[in-house]
């Protein structure tokens, strides 16, 4: 199931369009959503050829401790 990144233009972001985490692109909408829900923003920065840059989104999807802290908007 595609998340919000399905319409991204970045090759890196498109590689995470099928992650179970509903990632948001950087922008005011993401911060407004987090502010409205009273949660922190989990920021993942990377590029498409970096192995470790893909580990954070993957771990965020499977790590219950991270996922259940209510920190990703």
C-alpha positions as CSV (number, residue, x, y, z in Angstrom):
1,X,0.0,0.0,0.0
2,X,1.5,3.3,-1.0
3,X,1.9,6.1,1.5
4,X,2.2,9.9,1.0
5,X,5.5,9.5,-0.8
6,X,3.9,7.8,-3.8
7,X,3.7,11.2,-5.5
8,X,7.2,12.4,-4.5
9,X,9.7,13.4,-7.2
10,X,12.8,12.4,-5.2
11,X,14.3,9.0,-6.1
12,X,15.1,8.5,-2.4
13,X,11.6,9.2,-1.2
14,X,10.0,7.1,-3.9
15,X,12.0,4.1,-2.6
16,X,10.0,4.5,0.6
17,X,6.6,5.0,-1.0
18,X,5.5,1.4,0.0
19,X,6.8,1.6,3.6
20,X,4.1,0.9,6.3
21,X,5.0,4.2,7.9
22,X,3.0,7.1,6.4
23,X,6.0,9.3,5.8
24,X,5.4,13.0,4.9
25,X,7.6,15.1,2.6
26,X,9.3,18.1,4.2
27,X,6.9,21.0,4.3
28,X,4.5,23.1,6.3
29,X,1.7,20.6,6.1
30,X,3.7,17.9,8.0
31,X,4.5,20.4,10.7
32,X,1.0,21.6,10.9
33,X,-0.3,18.0,11.3
34,X,2.3,17.3,14.0
35,X,1.4,20.5,15.9
36,X,-2.3,19.8,15.6
37,X,-1.8,16.2,17.0
38,X,0.7,17.4,19.6
39,X,3.4,15.0,18.5
40,X,7.1,15.4,17.6
41,X,8.4,15.0,14.0
42,X,10.7,12.1,13.2
43,X,13.1,13.3,10.6
44,X,14.8,10.9,8.2
45,X,17.4,12.3,5.9
46,X,19.1,10.3,3.2
47,X,19.9,9.6,-0.4
48,X,19.0,6.7,-2.7
49,X,22.5,5.1,-2.9
50,X,23.1,5.1,0.9
51,X,22.5,1.7,2.6
52,X,22.2,3.2,6.1
53,X,19.8,5.9,4.9
54,X,17.3,3.2,4.2
55,X,17.7,1.6,7.6
56,X,16.0,4.4,9.6
57,X,12.7,4.2,7.6
58,X,12.8,0.4,7.7
59,X,13.5,0.3,11.5
60,X,10.8,2.9,12.1
61,X,8.3,0.6,10.5
62,X,9.2,-2.5,12.4
63,X,10.6,-1.2,15.8
64,X,7.6,-1.2,18.2
65,X,9.5,1.0,20.7
66,X,10.0,3.7,18.1
67,X,6.7,3.3,16.4
68,X,4.7,3.5,19.7
69,X,6.2,6.7,21.1
70,X,3.8,8.8,19.1
71,X,6.6,10.8,17.6
72,X,6.2,10.5,13.9
73,X,3.8,12.7,12.0
